[in-house]
Amino acid sequence: MRMHLIPLALLLFVIAVTDSWLYYRWRKKVEKTWLRAMYWLPTLLFVAFLAYITLCADRFATYKLAAQVIWGFWLLFLIYVPKMLYAIFDSVSILFHTLFNIRPKIISRIGSVLAVCTVIMLVCGALSGRKRVHVKQVAIQVAGLPTAFDGFTIAQFSDAHIGNWNNHTKTIEKMVRLINEQQPDMIVFSGDMVNNFSDELTGYDTIFNKLYAPYGKYAVLGNHDYGDYTRWESKELRDQNLQQTKQGIRNLGFDLLLNEHRTVAIDSQKIDIVGVENWGVPPFKQYGDLDAALQNTADSVPKILISHDSSHWRAEVIGNESIFLTLSGHTHAAQIGIITKHIHWSPSKWIYPEWEGLYKEDNQYLYVNRGLGYVGVPLRIGVPPEITLITLEHQK
């Protein structure tokens, strides 16, 4: 996906200021001109890399190239985030020296420690954090839940972004094994199976078809599944790719809900499973049509909605009390955060009011899955890939 101007300008600013400051601090210790010139070589390479991404990323012909390019972003973060932290603390130390004629070395040392810790986190986040799939257990009490569905379990996963794994299937195989170990009654995938290209799914049908749930496997499309983040030579090619992606998801064993619903019955008691196409706040497109998906359903039948973007819940779902649960993804919890018993934080909260976990408004629930895959930078720190096992309980 082509970089927008604001993040591009921010990255270039960080690179320019950080490298200029460190060069200013370092140049007096190096006498040879050629060594000073070599200092700027990584800067020029990263600027060229960002220019390439900005101008050409939406022209990538294959998902494999895109999967390799994102490691360039990881390398950029690995180098410049620690350098930026050290530069900030070093400049504060210089400021103290200028204002108070003292030089507290502890400030620069703190910057050095933070820089080293950041390198360790970025390496661990890439090598292990993005692969450490875990199962999160969630129980919700539902007023008016048909008694036959008391204890009904739903395994949810989201945002696989298959192409970014670049045919390394171990994490997907682990996900399938973990879901089957939970023995769920139903499996739900809440969008973004691919990044752009339908052929990302090639060969994965044998893995996904091992997933089993007696009451079905359901999926919806996410913003990436439409192929909107590449520049197609024609609308026909874009449409062909989309149709192949839809069929590819079906070949994985899922009932793909395109503004549709299905009815699940146990002992003559029913709930509806409703799925909409992607509905997001601009610049994300709104293909979803909740009214169409609900057509010919009865308000008396409780409903579970699968909608990729959690923004949809507050915009259109709240108030329709027949939808007691909405299952979403999309945010990835920004792939970095702190989630403990007392802390629930991620940069995602600056954009999405509901960005990870369980939310409730009156008698309606939203669960936002933090996702299985990754985009942008191949890492996860503090928010590992998630499978959610949701248990429905009849509210007494």
Secondary structure, DSSP 8 states (H G I E B T S, - for coil): ----HHHHHHHHHHHHHHHHHHHHHHGGG---HHHHHHHTHHHHHHHHHHHHHHHHGGG---HHHHHHHHHHHHHHHHHHHHHHHHHHHHHHHHHHHHHHS---HHHHHHHHHHHHHHHHHHHHHHHTGGG--EEEEEEEEETT--GGGTT-EEEEE----GGGGTT--HHHHHHHHHHHHH--SEEEE-S---SS-GGGGTT-HHHHTT---TT-EEE---GGGGTTTS--SSHHHHHHHHHHHHHHHHHTT-EE-SSEEEEEEETTEEEEEEE---B-STTS-B---HHHHHTT--TTS-EEEEEEETHHIIIIITT-TTEEEEEEE-SGGGGB-EESSS-EE-GGGGT-SS-SEEEEETTEEEEE---SS--SSS--BSS--EEEEEEEEE--
